[in-house]
Amino acid sequence: MSVGQAHTKEHIPVGAHEGAGRRRWRAVGAALVAVGLAQLGLALARRGLGHGWTALLMFLAPVVVGGVLHIAATYHGTVPGIRNSGVVTGSLGRRGLLAFGLASLLVGFYVLLYWYPRGIWGAVALTDPLSRLLRGAGADQYFLYSFLYTLAVLLFGLRFIYRYRHNRYQVCRTVSVMSFQLLLAFLLPGLLRLLGQREHYFTYFWPLSYNNLFPRSINGLLADGHSLTIFIVFWGLAMSFVAVPVLTYLWGKRWYCSWVCGCGGLAETAGDPFRHLSSKTLRAWRFERWSIHLVLVFVVITTALLWLNALLGGAILGRASFLFAKVYGFAVGLVLAGVVGVGLYPLWGNRVWCRLFCPQAALLGIFQRYLSRFRISTNGGQCMSCGSCSKYCEMGIDVRSYAQRGANVVRASCVGCGVCAAVCPRGALRLEVGRTHADRFDGAEHPLAELRRSLRS
């Protein structure tokens, strides 16, 4: 070795080899994911490589191995903590060309899924072996969607855990939503069908799963006469009218929106890179208040009319009762929850559905605002007005304005994700559960009066 070579080697910065190594492994991971997605693309074109389990594994194995490798190479060996560099400057993070391209792909997928399923039948066939194993029946477009949805939650959930691994609260709630999605939203419904029972999603109930309380659904379940279906009826009623108010009083809406719900699970994991895109303007907040509560009113009126119509023997809606329910399912269940709610992640933020349209979030938010012990307390003396809390708030709350005043954050829209507290460099924010609901803000001791005042404003 020459003197010049030795001199050059001695002055290589410490960690440079590790950085280059991580970049190589990230590239390998990305390449593997691309191979898996190429197999999915070939399946969509009905030109997939192999058949049955071979075809499925040729898609699944590269995506899982490559995804895990890419995540590990990105975060392993780095200092725990949230790195802000590049969050809002990349093409995906600032509504650039990549963001519009991804949004177009997501919207296109939902359009095919709901209205032109033949266009994705090749991908449906790809998951057929797994469907027959778990459900004892061939795959359809909704099993494909559930499979891809669960895969996204698990892989991006692992990324979220690595990214926020210094924060126990973030790790625990991410493990929770991953578990609920895998076990109760994916495996259990398939097992029920395998056992000859109805598929049921126990983590969704009225008003989010709006038709669970429609007369046709209730009567159909009770007509089965099976103990399981009767349990499903009472489970839905208990969750909707007992668990929601009690659990929300105790812990706020976070018990559901950030720990259980599959919609929130996808938003928190796959949607994490887009959380800063939610608008914090007063105009956006006003629109949100109208849009989300109008959807709640819509589902309440729809459910009440359908029950009244059923009790009066069809005297109100007649044959239009089924059409009435279908209109709600189309407008809210398909267009707003799917096409808009997920398809526009890269443009409007990861909680589009939760912020603007989810009736469950609206109902939970009413309880949280007026009758809950949960709040995010602030220490105005510690706040240095950096704005990180507001930037990272996926629900469009200007958290900084509360911190500057030293006021508790008590908003109906807050899902208690806790990321605002996690990114605060001064520890000025804290998620808390007080002894009572009455000490959170002026007027909280009179919830009904405060509700009336809010309705007039």
Residue pairs with C-beta under 8 A, 6 or more apart in sequence:
18 77
22 73
22 74
22 76
22 77
23 73
25 69
25 70
25 72
25 73
26 69
26 70
26 73
26 74
28 66
28 69
29 65
29 66
29 67
29 68
29 69
29 70
29 71
29 73
30 66
30 70
31 66
32 62
32 63
32 65
32 66
32 69
33 62
33 63
33 66
33 67
33 70
34 66
35 62
35 66
36 58
36 59
36 60
36 61
36 62
36 63
36 64
36 66
37 59
37 63
39 48
39 49
39 55
39 58
39 59
39 62
40 59
40 123
40 126
42 48
42 49
43 55
43 59
43 122
43 123
43 125
43 126
44 119
44 120
44 122
44 123
45 122
46 121
46 122
46 125
47 122
48 55
48 58
48 122
48 125
48 126
49 55
49 58
50 58
52 128
52 129
53 129
55 126
56 126
56 127
56 129
56 130
59 126
60 151
63 151
63 155
64 151
64 155
67 155
67 158
68 155
68 158
71 155
71 158
71 159
71 162
72 162
74 159
74 162
75 159
75 162
75 163
75 165
76 162
80 165
80 166
81 166
82 163
82 164
82 422
82 423
84 388
84 423
86 93
87 93
87 273
87 276
88 94
88 276
88 391
90 96
90 98
91 97
91 98
91 99
92 98
92 99
92 102
92 273
92 274
92 346
93 99
93 273
93 274
93 276
93 277
95 277
95 346
95 347
98 346
99 346
99 347
100 346
100 347
102 345
102 346
103 343
103 344
103 345
103 346
103 347
106 342
106 343
106 344
106 345
106 346
107 339
107 343
107 344
109 120
109 343
110 334
110 338
110 339
110 342
110 343
111 339
112 119
112 120
113 120
113 141
113 142
113 144
113 145
113 338
114 334
114 338
114 339
117 124
117 140
117 141
120 141
120 144
121 141
123 144
124 139
124 140
124 141
124 143
124 144
125 139
126 144
127 139
127 143
127 144
127 147
128 138
128 139
130 139
130 147
131 137
131 138
131 139
131 140
131 143
131 190
132 138
132 139
134 187
134 190
134 191
134 194
135 143
135 190
135 193
135 194
135 199
136 193
136 194
137 193
146 185
146 186
146 189
147 186
149 181
149 262
149 266
150 181
150 182
150 185
150 186
152 266
152 269
152 270
153 177
153 178
153 181
153 182
153 262
153 265
153 266
153 269
153 270
154 178
154 181
154 182
155 269
156 269
156 270
156 272
157 174
157 175
157 177
157 178
157 265
157 268
157 269
159 269
159 272
160 170
160 174
160 268
160 269
160 272
161 170
161 171
161 174
161 175
163 272
164 170
164 171
164 174
164 419
164 422
165 171
167 418
167 422
169 418
169 422
169 431
170 418
170 419
170 422
173 254
173 258
173 259
173 268
173 417
173 418
174 268
174 269
176 259
176 260
177 258
177 259
177 260
177 261
177 262
177 264
177 265
177 268
177 269
178 265
178 269
180 203
180 259
180 260
180 261
180 262
180 265
181 262
181 265
184 201
184 202
184 203
185 201
185 203
185 204
185 262
188 202
189 199
189 200
189 201
190 199
192 198
192 199
192 200
192 228
193 199
197 226
197 228
197 229
198 221
198 224
198 229
198 232
200 232
201 209
201 262
202 235
203 260
203 261
203 262
204 212
204 261
204 262
205 212
205 235
205 236
205 239
205 240
206 212
206 213
206 236
206 240
206 299
206 303
207 213
207 240
207 296
207 299
207 300
207 303
207 359
207 360
207 363
208 261
208 263
208 358
208 359
208 360
209 236
210 299
210 302
210 303
210 328
210 329
210 332
210 333
210 359
211 217
211 325
211 329
212 236
213 236
213 237
213 240
213 303
214 303
214 306
214 325
215 306
215 307
215 309
215 310
216 322
216 325
218 233
219 310
221 229
221 230
221 232
221 233
222 229
222 230
222 233
244 256
244 363
244 364
244 367
245 367
245 371
247 255
247 256
248 255
248 256
248 364
248 367
248 368
248 371
248 372
249 367
249 371
249 372
249 373
249 437
250 372
250 373
250 433
251 372
251 373
251 374
251 416
251 433
252 368
252 372
252 373
252 374
252 375
252 414
252 416
252 433
253 361
253 364
253 365
253 367
253 368
253 372
253 374
253 414
253 415
253 416
254 374
254 414
254 415
254 416
254 417
254 418
254 431
256 264
256 360
256 364
257 264
257 354
257 361
257 364
257 415
257 416
258 264
258 268
258 415
258 416
258 417
258 418
261 360
263 337
263 341
263 353
263 354
263 358
264 351
264 354
264 415
266 342
267 345
267 350
267 351
267 353
267 354
267 394
268 350
268 417
270 345
270 350
271 345
271 349
271 350
271 351
271 394
272 350
274 345
274 346
274 349
274 350
275 349
275 350
275 351
275 392
275 393
275 394
275 419
276 349
276 391
276 392
277 346
277 347
277 348
277 349
277 350
278 284
278 348
278 349
278 350
278 351
278 355
278 393
278 394
278 395
278 396
279 348
279 349
279 396
280 390
280 393
280 396
280 397
280 398
284 396
285 396
287 356
288 355
288 356
288 396
288 413
291 356
291 357
292 355
292 356
292 357
292 358
292 359
292 361
292 362
292 365
292 413
293 362
295 332
295 336
295 357
295 358
295 359
295 362
296 359
296 362
296 363
298 328
298 332
298 359
299 328
299 332
299 359
302 324
302 325
302 328
305 316
305 317
305 324
306 317
306 321
306 324
306 325
308 316
309 315
309 316
309 317
309 318
309 321
310 321
314 321
317 324
332 357
332 359
336 353
336 356
336 357
337 353
337 357
337 358
340 352
340 353
340 357
341 352
341 353
341 357
341 358
342 352
342 353
344 352
345 352
349 355
349 394
349 396
350 394
351 394
351 395
351 415
354 361
354 395
354 415
355 361
355 395
355 396
355 413
361 413
361 415
362 412
365 411
365 412
365 413
366 412
366 451
368 374
368 410
368 412
368 414
369 410
369 411
369 412
369 454
370 437
370 444
370 447
370 448
370 450
370 451
371 437
371 447
372 437
373 433
373 434
373 435
373 436
373 437
374 416
374 431
374 432
374 433
375 408
375 409
375 410
375 432
375 434
375 440
376 399
376 402
376 408
376 409
376 410
376 414
376 416
376 420
376 421
376 429
376 430
376 431
376 432
377 408
377 429
377 430
377 432
378 402
378 403
378 405
378 406
378 407
378 408
378 409
378 428
378 429
378 430
379 403
379 406
379 426
379 427
379 428
379 429
379 430
380 403
380 404
380 405
380 406
380 428
381 406
382 426
382 427
382 428
383 400
383 403
383 404
383 426
383 428
384 425
384 426
385 400
385 404
386 400
386 425
387 400
388 420
388 423
388 424
388 425
389 399
389 400
389 403
389 420
389 421
389 423
389 424
389 429
390 397
390 398
390 399
390 400
390 401
390 420
391 423
392 419
392 420
392 423
393 399
393 419
393 420
394 415
394 417
394 419
395 411
395 413
395 414
395 415
396 413
397 409
397 411
397 413
397 414
399 409
399 420
399 429
402 408
402 409
403 428
403 429
407 441
408 440
408 441
409 420
409 429
410 440
410 441
410 444
416 431
418 431
420 429
421 429
421 430
421 431
434 440
437 444
437 447
438 444
438 445
439 445
443 449
443 450
443 453
444 450
